[in-house]
């Protein structure tokens, strides 16, 4: 059996841990630059505030209903996530941290356990140690555990936060209840195609012929179908090292000049390179993307991306910046106001297993230079030493409603009188 543990309304719950007065009140958390709503408490959801909704669209409602607004405080959220995941790891020898607020736990061999009671015990322990509420779905496969978790979260009074799918009757009932657009791995595009075919829930999806699913939705879709049928087809992954690394940001104000966009991309690339070195990997592919503000309908819209294969894997600022600049040169178009850009590095390999190219190779001094830069920044503070093109104001993030970093900054700890 596999459990999917999900922290309920995680960002909003983190804000409440150290501010008990927010409990029972509507709370929303904003994206970078305080642009859109990315987390809502149940009370905020009940008011009709939607996920991803721009803040300006619901400012009147927020003022009228006294909704508490917070800027995203990722340093706090990451620390609270680590605390939750460290507790979960004590309940099973095998855990996959799927995201900042979700983990899969492998309960294979737990035949003598009452898994429902075991789940309730986990909820109590996490609540006692972190005050973060969680929901647990337990089922024979990962995809079914995801659905079981949705049931647990939707019906907390009946489930006490834990739902166990351990029979064919419960599996079919849960799948029939789950709308096709709510299935893990089925995005908006596939949802439209399936609804057009008359497939409106997860159970109907599992009744499609294998050949059709494989042809229309690839081998990934077929694995999902089998997983929903109770045949384990989506295995556990090593979550210690990421499969790709992204640094993306919305700008505090729109940018239109090439020099400004180039600087942003160089800064984001530097961040990706630092993360690669931290987990001792190198990348063989880099992707650059740019976007205008789709919410500003009065301005011309443009978005583009480019993927560049590197001749050899690297985690050097200098090497990655060289290819990132080539990327932004290719996709930048004059005459647009850009609101967001990003860099994604992928196709990762361990840095000690990099295969050099016969005709293109990296100067060995670069690795020594990067190590020296990392050591200096760790000793004297982040970004004390960096690439010349990087801006001093690394992100320029707007955080008008930011809360304290209660667990990671000595100057922002709670004071007890």
Secondary structure, DSSP 8 states (H G I E B T S, - for coil): -EEEEEETTHHHHHHHHS-GGGTTS-EEEE-GGG-BEEEE-HHHHHTT--TT-BGGGGHHHHHHTT-EEEE--HHHHHHHHHHHHHHHGGG-S-EEEEETTEEEEE-TT-TTS-HHHHHHHHHHHHHHHH---EEEEEESSHHHHHHHHHHHHHTHHHHTTEEE--SHHHHHHHHHHSBGGGSTT--HHHHHHHHHTT--BHHHHHTS-HHHHHHHHHHHHHHHHHHHTT---S-----SS-S-EEEEEEEEEEE-SHHHHHHHHHHHHHHHHHHHHHTTEEEEEEEEEEEE-TT-TTS---EEEEEEEEEEEE--HHHHHHHHHHHHHHH--TT--EEEEEEEEEEEEEGGG----SS----HHHHHHHHHHHHHHHHH-TTSS--TTS-SSSS----TT----TTT-GGGS----
